[in-house]
C-alpha cells in the first residue's frame, strides 16, 4: 500500500477517528462558519466557547467551514486532518463522539 492510501488507516490507528467523525467535523465547521446555513435575513451570533469550542479551535473550524461551505461532509480524511491545527486535532479527538450534538442544537433549515 502506498503512503497516501495508508494515511487514513494510520490516523484511525493513532486517534480512533472514523470517517463518520470527520464528516461530523466538516458539518460542525460549516456551522461554525455560518450558523444560519446561508439563509438571508438571519443573523446569529454564537459564543462557540459556550459549546465547548475554544476560540483558536473555532477559528480553525471557521476557516475549514468556509472552504467546504457547500461541499459534502465526506471529504477525504487525510485532507481534513492536514488542515487542522494541533490544538484542533486534540479537541477533535476528545470531542469526536459529541460533534453530532452540536448540529442538533441548531434548527434544521432544510427540513419541513
Kinemage of the C-alpha trace (Angstrom):
@kinemage 1
@onewidth
@group {chain A} dominant
@subgroup {mainchain}
@vectorlist {calphas} color= white
{ca unk a 1} P 0.000 0.000 0.000
{ca unk a 2} L 1.266 3.456 -0.801
{ca unk a 3} L 1.774 6.017 1.945
{ca unk a 4} L -1.165 8.043 0.578
{ca unk a 5} L -3.583 5.101 0.855
{ca unk a 6} L -2.189 4.107 4.241
{ca unk a 7} L -2.574 7.525 5.905
{ca unk a 8} L -6.296 7.204 6.810
{ca unk a 9} L -5.520 3.876 8.489
{ca unk a 10} L -2.651 5.438 10.426
{ca unk a 11} L -4.882 8.321 11.559
{ca unk a 12} L -7.511 5.813 12.685
{ca unk a 13} L -4.980 3.624 14.484
{ca unk a 14} L -3.465 6.572 16.356
{ca unk a 15} L -6.646 8.516 17.156
{ca unk a 16} L -9.577 6.113 16.856
{ca unk a 17} L -11.236 8.544 14.444
{ca unk a 18} L -13.575 7.040 11.847
{ca unk a 19} L -14.724 8.627 8.558
{ca unk a 20} L -18.073 9.429 10.238
{ca unk a 21} L -16.206 11.549 12.813
{ca unk a 22} L -14.583 13.541 10.013
{ca unk a 23} L -17.976 14.057 8.348
{ca unk a 24} L -19.329 15.312 11.684
{ca unk a 25} L -16.327 17.642 11.960
{ca unk a 26} L -16.940 19.081 8.479
{ca unk a 27} L -20.617 19.683 9.344
{ca unk a 28} L -19.511 21.336 12.602
{ca unk a 29} L -17.037 23.507 10.697
{ca unk a 30} L -19.789 24.518 8.272
{ca unk a 31} L -21.952 25.573 11.240
{ca unk a 32} L -19.122 27.496 12.879
{ca unk a 33} L -18.501 29.341 9.626
{ca unk a 34} L -22.179 30.096 9.019
{ca unk a 35} L -24.663 29.128 11.738
{ca unk a 36} L -27.515 30.386 9.516
{ca unk a 37} L -26.559 27.946 6.738
{ca unk a 38} L -26.751 30.760 4.200
{ca unk a 39} L -30.315 31.813 4.962
{ca unk a 40} L -30.546 35.518 4.210
{ca unk a 41} L -32.115 37.745 6.803
{ca unk a 42} L -30.913 35.612 9.696
{ca unk a 43} L -28.093 36.863 11.840
{ca unk a 44} L -26.904 34.599 14.607
{ca unk a 45} L -24.013 35.437 16.890
{ca unk a 46} L -22.713 32.339 18.631
{ca unk a 47} L -20.275 32.138 21.506
{ca unk a 48} L -18.620 28.872 20.496
{ca unk a 49} L -16.857 28.657 23.846
{ca unk a 50} L -20.296 28.057 25.404
{ca unk a 51} L -20.472 24.973 23.172
{ca unk a 52} L -17.059 23.818 24.392
{ca unk a 53} L -15.118 25.036 21.377
{ca unk a 54} L -12.076 27.152 22.342
{ca unk a 55} L -11.564 30.345 20.349
{ca unk a 56} L -8.458 29.083 18.468
{ca unk a 57} L -10.261 25.865 17.540
{ca unk a 58} L -13.319 27.842 16.407
{ca unk a 59} L -11.071 29.988 14.195
{ca unk a 60} L -9.581 26.860 12.586
{ca unk a 61} L -13.056 25.342 12.136
{ca unk a 62} L -14.394 28.584 10.659
{ca unk a 63} L -11.647 28.527 8.037
{ca unk a 64} L -12.388 24.887 7.275
{ca unk a 65} L -16.121 25.602 7.129
{ca unk a 66} L -15.592 28.427 4.683
{ca unk a 67} L -13.521 26.205 2.424
{ca unk a 68} L -16.107 23.393 2.473
{ca unk a 69} L -19.213 25.555 2.905
{ca unk a 70} L -21.226 23.840 0.171
{ca unk a 71} L -19.297 20.574 0.000
{ca unk a 72} L -20.386 17.138 1.026
{ca unk a 73} L -19.158 16.421 4.547
{ca unk a 74} L -17.407 13.322 3.225
{ca unk a 75} L -14.076 14.975 2.411
{ca unk a 76} L -11.117 12.551 2.465
{ca unk a 77} L -9.774 12.047 5.992
{ca unk a 78} L -6.190 12.921 5.139
{ca unk a 79} L -7.208 16.251 3.572
{ca unk a 80} L -9.187 17.354 6.616
{ca unk a 81} L -6.537 16.118 9.061
{ca unk a 82} L -3.832 18.093 7.252
{ca unk a 83} L -5.834 21.320 7.649
{ca unk a 84} L -6.311 21.035 11.397
{ca unk a 85} L -4.067 22.837 13.850
{ca unk a 86} L -2.522 20.788 16.658
{ca unk a 87} L -4.987 22.326 19.127
{ca unk a 88} L -7.933 21.470 16.875
{ca unk a 89} L -6.695 17.897 16.447
{ca unk a 90} L -6.538 17.441 20.232
{ca unk a 91} L -10.009 18.975 20.659
{ca unk a 92} L -11.398 16.847 17.805
{ca unk a 93} L -10.118 13.570 19.267
{ca unk a 94} L -11.525 14.491 22.690
{ca unk a 95} L -14.922 15.511 21.275
{ca unk a 96} L -15.345 13.147 18.318
{ca unk a 97} L -18.441 11.470 19.749
{ca unk a 98} L -20.144 14.751 20.702
{ca unk a 99} L -19.952 16.641 17.403
{ca unk a 100} L -23.326 15.435 16.160
{ca unk a 101} L -24.925 17.064 19.230
{ca unk a 102} L -23.748 20.477 18.087
{ca unk a 103} L -25.621 20.058 14.828
{ca unk a 104} L -28.739 19.139 16.818
{ca unk a 105} L -28.504 22.432 18.753
{ca unk a 106} L -29.302 24.371 15.583
{ca unk a 107} L -32.682 24.058 13.877
{ca unk a 108} L -32.614 22.158 10.616
{ca unk a 109} L -33.037 24.670 7.835
{ca unk a 110} L -33.616 22.216 5.020
{ca unk a 111} L -36.285 20.080 6.637
{ca unk a 112} L -40.027 20.660 6.994
